Amino acid sequence: MLTIQYYSQEEREQLIVKHSNKFLIEERNITEGNFLVFSDTPNTNVLPVVVTKDEFDELKTSIADLWETVLMGGNA
């Protein structure tokens, strides 16, 4: 398995072309950065999930609201 960090959309595309002999099995867009994960074999156990930024922000808000409710003992 090969994990590579990228910094722009252009660099992402270049990495995909450069490693076209491998399978892109994962893309991580996390706080620490953006990463592509390549493998010599396909990963058949993972389903891709696409979440828009708006959906992600809504989820963060919902989690923050739930956490506040838990901290306040249900009196939020």
Phi, psi and omega in degrees: 000143183230122179247126183230132177276142175231158187241350179211164178297321179297315179296322177302310181298319179297320179294321179296318178293314182300325183252033182294347176279356179244170177264130172279108186257346182198146170232127181247119173244090187237175182305323183285346179144187180252132185224144170249140180241121181249153178216159175283341180236147179290150176263106184267000183262359186240133174261133179291143178235128179245126179232126179287163178300319179298316178297319179297315179297321177296319178296317178300317180296316179298318179293318178297318179296317179296316179299318179297320179297317179296315180295326181274003179070030178084009182256025183284000000 
